[in-house]
Amino acid sequence: MILQDKVLKLTEKETNIIIYLSKTKDAVGIDRLQSEVWKHHSKLETHTVETHIYRLRKKILKTFNDNDFIVSKKNGYQIT
């Protein structure tokens, strides 16, 4: 990702998260991200999504000083 002449190196999953979230105006829940981005349909509790979102937010904050690119809503995550 290149913006403002700054380069942000993203993993494939991070790229897929941003693409998926950018396609909807509504917040996307963890279960939906697991099934659509990871193709994981189990009801087992996992923190994979939260961990990826956390790391992605840190990268975006460090590179672009933007702490509000991905926001947490009551029913999931959303790109602002």
C-alpha positions as CSV (number, residue, x, y, z in Angstrom):
1,M,0.0,0.0,0.0
2,I,1.4,3.4,-1.0
3,L,-0.1,6.6,0.2
4,Q,1.4,10.1,0.8
5,D,4.7,8.7,-0.6
6,K,4.8,6.3,2.3
7,V,5.0,2.5,1.8
8,L,3.2,0.1,4.0
9,K,4.1,-3.6,3.7
10,L,1.1,-5.8,4.2
11,T,0.7,-9.5,4.5
12,E,-1.8,-11.3,2.2
13,K,-4.3,-11.6,5.1
14,E,-3.9,-7.9,6.0
15,T,-4.5,-6.9,2.4
16,N,-7.6,-9.2,2.3
17,I,-9.0,-7.7,5.5
18,I,-8.7,-4.2,4.1
19,I,-10.2,-5.2,0.8
20,Y,-13.1,-7.0,2.4
21,L,-13.8,-4.2,4.9
22,S,-13.7,-1.6,2.2
23,K,-16.4,-3.4,0.2
24,T,-19.1,-2.7,2.8
25,K,-20.3,0.4,4.6
26,D,-21.5,-1.7,7.6
27,A,-19.4,-3.1,10.4
28,V,-18.2,-6.6,9.8
29,G,-18.3,-9.1,12.6
30,I,-15.5,-11.5,13.6
31,D,-17.4,-14.6,12.4
32,R,-18.0,-13.1,9.0
33,L,-14.3,-12.1,8.6
34,Q,-13.3,-15.6,9.7
35,S,-15.5,-17.2,7.1
36,E,-14.9,-14.8,4.2
37,V,-11.2,-13.9,4.7
38,W,-9.9,-17.1,6.3
39,K,-12.5,-19.5,4.9
40,H,-12.9,-20.8,8.5
41,H,-16.4,-21.9,9.4
42,S,-15.9,-23.3,12.8
43,K,-17.6,-22.0,15.9
44,L,-14.4,-22.5,17.9
45,E,-13.2,-19.4,19.8
46,T,-10.1,-17.9,18.2
47,H,-8.4,-14.6,18.4
48,T,-6.9,-14.7,14.9
49,V,-9.1,-11.9,13.6
50,E,-8.5,-9.6,16.6
51,T,-4.7,-10.3,16.5
52,H,-4.5,-9.4,12.7
53,I,-6.6,-6.3,13.2
54,Y,-4.4,-5.2,16.1
55,R,-1.2,-5.7,14.1
56,L,-2.7,-4.0,11.1
57,R,-3.8,-1.0,13.2
58,K,-0.3,-0.7,14.6
59,K,1.3,-0.7,11.1
60,I,-1.1,2.0,9.9
61,L,-0.6,4.1,13.0
62,K,3.2,3.9,12.7
63,T,3.3,4.7,9.0
64,F,0.4,7.1,8.5
65,N,-0.3,8.3,12.1
66,D,-3.9,7.2,11.6
67,N,-5.5,5.6,14.6
68,D,-9.0,5.6,13.2
69,F,-8.6,3.8,9.8
70,I,-10.2,0.6,11.2
71,V,-12.6,1.2,14.0
72,S,-14.4,-1.2,16.4
73,K,-18.1,-1.0,16.4
74,K,-20.5,-2.9,18.6
75,N,-21.1,-5.5,15.9
76,G,-17.6,-5.7,14.3
77,Y,-14.9,-3.7,12.4
78,Q,-15.3,-0.9,9.9
79,I,-13.0,1.2,7.8
80,T,-13.7,4.9,8.3
